[in-house]
Amino acid sequence: MNIKKTYPFVILLAVFVSMQACKSKKMAVQPNAVVETVKKEEPVKEKEPEPAPVEEKEEEPVVEKPNYNFKNILFEFDSGVLKTASYSVLDQIVREMKKDPSVKFTINGHASLEGSAEHNMALSVDRANAVKLYLVNAGISPDNLTAQGFGATKPVATNETEEGRSQNRRVEIKLSK
């Protein structure tokens, strides 16, 4: 017999046998059978009495009162540039100002008597604006800050000595009224 003629017959026979095997499996599984699951009943545990709730007192957060008694920020002769030593003073001022962001402040710039009145006025405004810029960059709202210069019109010490003049080259921060 020729293999080419018997090959289709062998394939047909293999398909028929595999179909018969599937029928027997289908018969074994009953599609309409109802499967009941038996649930194991667990013993009922008695509820333990819950402890009475402990009443906790809510502690109010301690709000530290701001201290607005600020130190003056001092400047070198004929300069509106902040001294490095002023940064720690300004950082403390920022911490106090942030305790109550609604409070408004006036930044008053001053100068010593050396130089012309116009120059001292411009210098005192520059000093007040330098402090304001530092505070704004540290997170204080510019709406809460007003900068103004007084020149040499409001000294806190004598302008006759260098020590007195150095105390007059300052910026004061006051509460606005």
C-alpha positions as CSV (number, residue, x, y, z in Angstrom):
1,M,0.0,0.0,0.0
2,N,1.2,3.4,-0.8
3,I,2.0,5.7,2.2
4,K,0.5,8.7,0.5
5,K,-2.8,7.0,0.2
6,T,-2.9,5.7,3.9
7,Y,-1.7,9.0,5.5
8,P,-5.1,10.7,5.4
9,F,-6.7,7.6,6.8
10,V,-4.4,7.6,9.8
11,I,-5.1,11.2,10.6
12,L,-8.8,10.7,10.3
13,L,-8.5,7.7,12.7
14,A,-6.5,9.8,15.2
15,V,-9.1,12.5,15.2
16,F,-12.0,10.0,15.7
17,V,-10.3,8.3,18.6
18,S,-9.5,11.7,20.4
19,M,-13.2,12.7,20.0
20,Q,-14.3,9.5,21.6
21,A,-12.0,10.2,24.5
22,C,-13.5,13.7,24.9
23,K,-17.1,12.3,24.9
24,S,-16.3,10.1,27.8
25,K,-14.9,12.9,29.8
26,K,-17.9,15.1,29.1
27,M,-20.2,12.3,30.3
28,A,-18.3,12.1,33.5
29,V,-19.0,15.7,34.3
30,Q,-22.6,16.3,34.9
31,P,-23.3,19.9,33.9
32,N,-26.7,20.1,35.7
33,A,-25.5,18.6,38.9
34,V,-26.0,20.8,42.0
35,V,-22.8,21.1,44.1
36,E,-23.4,21.8,47.7
37,T,-20.7,23.1,49.9
38,V,-20.8,22.2,53.5
39,K,-19.7,25.0,55.7
40,K,-18.0,24.1,58.9
41,E,-19.5,25.9,61.7
42,E,-17.1,27.5,64.0
43,P,-17.8,27.6,67.7
44,V,-19.3,30.9,68.7
45,K,-17.0,32.9,70.9
46,E,-18.4,35.1,73.6
47,K,-17.6,38.7,73.1
48,E,-15.2,40.1,75.6
49,P,-16.4,43.3,77.2
50,E,-14.7,46.3,75.7
51,P,-12.8,48.5,78.1
52,A,-14.4,51.8,78.8
53,P,-13.0,54.5,76.6
54,V,-10.5,56.7,78.3
55,E,-11.4,60.3,77.9
56,E,-8.4,62.1,76.7
57,K,-8.1,65.8,77.2
58,E,-7.1,67.6,74.0
59,E,-4.1,69.7,74.8
60,E,-4.2,73.0,73.2
61,P,-1.1,73.8,71.3
62,V,1.2,76.1,73.1
63,V,1.3,79.3,71.1
64,E,4.3,81.2,71.9
65,K,3.7,84.9,72.1
66,P,5.8,86.8,69.6
67,N,8.5,89.2,71.0
68,Y,8.5,92.3,68.9
69,N,11.3,94.0,70.8
70,F,13.8,93.7,67.9
71,K,17.4,94.7,68.0
72,N,18.5,97.4,65.6
73,I,20.3,96.3,62.4
74,L,23.6,98.2,62.1
75,F,25.4,99.3,58.9
76,E,28.9,100.4,58.0
77,F,29.6,104.0,57.1
78,D,28.1,105.1,53.8
79,S,26.7,101.7,53.0
80,G,23.3,100.1,52.5
81,V,24.7,96.6,52.4
82,L,23.7,94.3,55.3
83,K,26.6,93.2,57.5
84,T,27.1,89.4,57.9
85,A,26.6,89.8,61.6
86,S,23.1,91.2,60.9
87,Y,21.8,87.9,59.4
88,S,21.4,86.1,62.7
89,V,19.5,89.2,64.1
90,L,17.3,89.2,61.0
91,D,16.6,85.5,61.2
92,Q,15.4,85.9,64.7
93,I,13.2,88.7,63.6
94,V,11.7,86.5,60.8
95,R,10.9,83.7,63.4
96,E,9.1,86.2,65.6
97,M,7.2,87.8,62.6
98,K,6.0,84.4,61.4
99,K,4.3,83.6,64.7
100,D,1.5,86.1,63.7
101,P,1.5,86.7,60.0
102,S,-1.3,89.3,60.2
103,V,0.9,91.9,62.1
104,K,2.2,94.8,60.1
105,F,5.6,96.4,60.6
106,T,7.4,99.7,59.7
107,I,11.0,99.5,58.8
108,N,12.7,102.8,59.6
109,G,16.1,103.5,58.1
110,H,18.5,106.0,59.7
111,A,21.9,107.5,59.0
112,S,24.6,109.4,60.9
113,L,25.1,113.1,60.4
114,E,28.1,112.7,58.0
115,G,27.3,113.7,54.4
116,S,24.6,115.9,52.9
117,A,21.0,115.7,54.1
118,E,19.9,114.4,50.6
119,H,22.6,111.7,50.6
120,N,21.7,110.6,54.2
121,M,18.0,110.4,53.3
122,A,18.7,108.2,50.2
123,L,21.1,106.1,52.3
124,S,18.5,105.6,55.1
125,V,15.9,104.5,52.5
126,D,18.4,102.1,50.9
127,R,19.0,100.6,54.3
128,A,15.3,100.2,55.1
129,N,14.8,98.5,51.7
130,A,17.7,96.2,52.2
131,V,16.1,94.9,55.4
132,K,12.7,94.7,53.8
133,L,14.1,92.6,50.9
134,Y,15.8,90.2,53.3
135,L,12.5,89.7,55.2
136,V,10.5,89.2,52.1
137,N,13.0,86.7,50.8
138,A,12.7,84.9,54.1
139,G,8.9,84.5,53.7
140,I,7.4,87.6,55.2
141,S,4.6,89.1,53.2
142,P,5.6,92.4,51.6
143,D,2.1,93.7,52.3
144,N,3.0,93.6,56.0
145,L,6.1,95.7,55.6
146,T,6.5,99.4,55.1
147,A,10.0,100.9,54.5
148,Q,10.8,104.5,55.1
149,G,14.0,106.6,55.6
150,F,14.6,109.4,58.1
151,G,18.2,110.3,57.2
152,A,20.0,111.8,60.2
153,T,16.9,113.4,61.7
154,K,16.3,110.9,64.6
155,P,19.7,110.0,66.2
156,V,19.8,107.6,69.1
157,A,23.3,108.7,70.1
158,T,25.6,111.7,69.6
159,N,27.1,112.3,66.2
160,E,30.1,113.9,67.9
161,T,31.9,110.5,68.4
162,E,32.5,107.5,66.0
163,E,30.8,105.2,68.5
164,G,27.6,107.4,68.5
165,R,27.6,107.8,64.8
166,S,27.9,104.0,64.3
167,Q,24.8,103.6,66.5
168,N,22.9,106.0,64.3
169,R,23.6,104.0,61.2
170,R,20.8,101.6,61.8
171,V,17.4,100.2,60.8
172,E,14.7,99.9,63.4
173,I,11.7,97.6,63.0
174,K,8.5,98.7,64.8
175,L,4.9,97.6,65.0
176,S,2.7,99.6,62.7
177,K,-0.1,101.5,64.3
